[in-house]
């Protein structure tokens, strides 16, 4: 059985509406609910209200960047177990280290294909 079926709620966080819409359209189904946030603070509020199974989190956002959001979610007892995959145009080793240091469970470089996205969704991170 595919892991994506086991994911019930995915939070997509990106300041760009087009990215949110495309990612959401690719993954939303009858068994997977997709929630969207346009900012780091909005993501924190939604995740703390009802922790998702997975957060797809943009790195470069105005105000609170994705690294800060990731650190905050991983330090909160209510959300520390939530799997977080960073979505970013940054592909250098420094960005990957920062993501790991923040507690991210994965890293996906934009632009990514639907196949790459589904590979992340099917990876349990175990």
N, C-alpha and C positions, 0 to 999 in steps of 0.2 A: 504494500500500500504506500502510495506517495505521501511524503511528509506534508506537502502543501495542504492535503486534505485535513491533516491534524491541526494546522494553523487555523484558528477561528477568527482572529482579529489582528490586522496589520495596520500599523500607523505609519503613514508616508509623510515625511517632513521635508519640505523644500520651499524656499521663498519664491521659486518660479512656478507659477500656476501651470504652465505647459508640462513641466516635468511631473508635477503631482497628478495631473490628468492622465498622462500617458502611462505612468506606472500604475496608477489606480485602475485604469481600463484593462491593462494586461493581467492583473492579478485578481480582480474582483470576480467572485462567482457566488453560486448559491450557498457554498459552505465557508467562504472566506469573506468577512466583512472588512472593508477598507475605510479607515478614517484618515483624514488629512489635516495637516497643520501647516500654516504658512510662516511660522516663526518658532524660535526655540522656546519662548515662554508658553506659547500656545501648545506646543508639544508636551512640555512638562505638565501643564494643567490637565491635558487629556489623558496622558499616561498615568498620572497619579489618581485621577478620578476612577478610571477602569484600566488597569495595566493590560497592554496588548501582549500578544504572543511574540511579536516581532516588530521592531522599529527600523524602517529604512530611512536613514538620517543624512541629509545633506550636510556637508562640512562648512562651506562658505555661505553664511547667511549674515545679514546685517544684525547688529545688536549682539545677541548671544549666538556664538558659532556652534557648530555641531559637536566639536570636542567638549565644550563646556556643558552642553546638554547631555552628552554621553556620561561625563563624569558625575553630573548631578543625578541622573537616573541610576547609575551604578552604585552611588553612595546612599541612596534612599532604600531602606528596608522593604518598602512596598513595591519597588520596581527593580531591585538589584538583580533579579533573576531573568529579567526580560532580555531576549536576544536582540542585539543592536548591530546592524550592518551599515557602515558609512557609505554614502554615495557621494562621489566627488570627482571633479575634473583634475584634482591633484594626483599625480601618479608616482611621485618621487618617494624614495625610501624614508625621508624625514616625515612626510605626511602619514605614511603607514605606521611609523613608530609612534607618532602622536596619537593615532587612532588606537593602537594597542595600549599605550600608556593611559588613555582615557577609559579603557575597559571595553572597547568595541570587540565584537565577536567576529566581524568580517569587514571586508573592504571591497567595494565595487567601483571601478573607474568609469566615469562618463566620457563619451557616450558608450553605453553598454547595449548588448543585444538582448532580445527577449529570452534567448537560450541561456545567457549568463544570469539573467535575473531569476529564471526558474531554477537554475542550479543552486543559487543562494537560498531560494525558498525551500528546496528539497533537502538542503544540508541542515542537519539537526544541530550542528555546532558541538557535537559530543566528541 
